[in-house]
Amino acid sequence: MKKEIKQMIFASGFSLIAVMGWTQDETPSTPKWVSDKGYWVVESNMNQPQQYTIRFYNNQHELIGRKELSGIKLNIRKRKTKMMLRESLESSLEAWAKNRNNDNWVIRANK
């Protein structure tokens, strides 16, 4: 009797673990403030708490822009701030791509 109860508990526990592993999502969802075109890095200094340098990079890790902020308190934990940084990143990427295309056109014209 005790052996049958142990086997039943083991079987139900094993099936529960199998179902839990099967129902998990394969890929976690990406937050809305994460851009698929690049990323941003915020640098600050403890001695100057209201001065920030934000650097924008593309997915090839090339620096595409830099922005200096001073006189404000930037809380990067807030969703609103992250969304603002994403918008700044994407506008910097667009401007960088246009500038890069214009530079390539000038190079081709001079050849």
N, C-alpha and C positions, 0 to 999 in steps of 0.2 A: 504494500500500500504506500509506504513512504517512498519507495523507489519510483512508483508511477507518478506521485506528486512532484518529485524532483524532476522527472523527465518532462512533465507537463509545463512546469515553470521554466525549464531550460528552453523548451521549444517555443513557448510564447515570448520569452525574452529575445531569443534569436530572431524570430519573425518580426518583432517590434524594431529591432536594430536594423534589419534588412529594409523594412518599409521606410524608416526614417532616412536612411542613406539614399534610397531611391527617389524620395520626394524632394530632395534638396535641389535648388536651381544650379544649373551648370555655370552660368556666368552672373556675377553680381551686377546690379544696375549701376551705371555711372551717374554721379551727381550732376545737376544741371550747370553748376559753375565750372565744371571741368571741360575745357575745350579739346576737341580732337585735332586741332591744328597746331597747338603749341602749349606753352606753360609760362607761368610768371613766378618770380622770386621777389620777396619783400625783405629788404635789409633795413635794420634799425640799429640805433646805438643807445645803450643804457644811459649814457651821460647826456644825450640830447633826445629826450623821449618823444618829442613831436617833430622829428625829422626822419623821413623815410626815403629810401631809394628803391624803386620798383624796376626790375629788369624783365624784359619780355624776350622769350626764346621761341624758335620754331621747333618742330619735332626732330630736326637734324642738329639740335643744340647750338644753333647759331644765334648770337645776340642780334635782335632786330630792333630793339628800342630800349630807351631808359627814361624814366620819369622821376623827377624829384618832387617830393611833397614836404612842405614844412608849415608849421603853425597849426596843425590839426592832429587830433588823436585818431589813429587808424586802428580799428578793432577787426583783425582779419578772421576772427571766429564767426562774425556775423554773416549771414547769407547775403544780405544786401551789399556788403563790401565785396564779397567774393564775386557776385554777379557784376558789379561795377568793374572789377579787375578783369573779368572775362571779356566784357565789352571793350575795354581799353586794349586788351591783347588782340582781339580780332580786328579792331580798327587799325592798330599798329601793323598787324600782319598784312592787311590790304594795302596800306600805304607803302610798306616795304616791298611788296610784290610789284606794285606799279612802278616804284622807283627803280627796282631791279630790272624790270622789263625795259624801261626807258634807257638805262645804262647799257643793256645788251643791244638795243637798237643803235645807239651811238657807236658802239664798238663795231657792229656789223657795217655801218655806213662808212666808217673810216678805213675799213680793210680794202 
